[in-house]
Amino acid sequence: MHTIVTMLKREKHKVPLFITSAIEKNNLMKEYKNRPPYQQNDYIGWITRAKKEPTKQKRLQQMLNELKKGNVYMKMRWTSK
């Protein structure tokens, strides 16, 4: 039996101005920057993939709330190293 290891590459998302502005307005840039790069990227991709503006805003608010709490990532418990 052989073990196959693959490294999946995630698309790197550019941070739109409306997300940067919301993070800064809520004084959460430090918390955002302290998250691992994959989490930062996942949040951006998840928010920007929303087709409707209300969904985009709901996802943005969830990210902001999770950054404020500090121990949550995508509604899952998370602890930083």
N, C-alpha and C positions, 0 to 999 in steps of 0.2 A: 504494500500500500504506500502511495506517495502523498506527501502533503504539498498542496499547492497554496502558495502565498501570493496574493495580488495586492497591489497598492492602487486603490481607486483614487483617481484625481477628481476633486470637486471643482466645479466652475468657480472662479474667483469673482465675486460680485463687487461692483463699485458702489460706494455708499452715496445714495442720493442726498441732495441738500436738505430735503424735508426731514430725513431721518437724523442727519447731523444736527440740524436746528432743534429738533425735539429733544435729543440727548443733551445738548448744551442748555436749552431752556430749563430742563429739569435738573441741571447740575449733576449729570450722571456720566460725564465723559470718563472720569477716572474709573468708575465701575465697569463701563463698557470696555475700556482699554485693558482692564485687568482680566477680562475673560479671554480664554484661549482663542487663537485666530479662527479655529473651526466654528466656534460658537458665534463669533462676530459675523462670519460669513454666512452661517446658517440663518441667523436672524434676518440679515439683509435679503437673502434670497427668498426666504419665506414671506417676508413683508411685501417685497416688490412683485412676487408672482401673483398676488391677489388681483383678480380682474376688476372687482368693484371697489370704489373708494371707501365705502363703509367697512368692508372687510380689511382693507389696507390699514385703516385707522384703528380697527379693533386689534389687529396683530401688532401694530406699533405700540399701542397702549399696553398690551400684554408684555412686550419686551421691556418697556419702561418699568412696569410693575415688578418684573422679575429682577431687573437690575437694582431696583430699590431694595427688594427683599434680600438679594445677595446669595440666597441658597437654593435658587430655583432656576432651571433651564428647561424651557419648553414643557412646563408643568411637571417636571420631574425634579426630585431632590438632587442637588448638586453641591459639592463642597470644593472650594479652591484648594490648591496645594500650598 
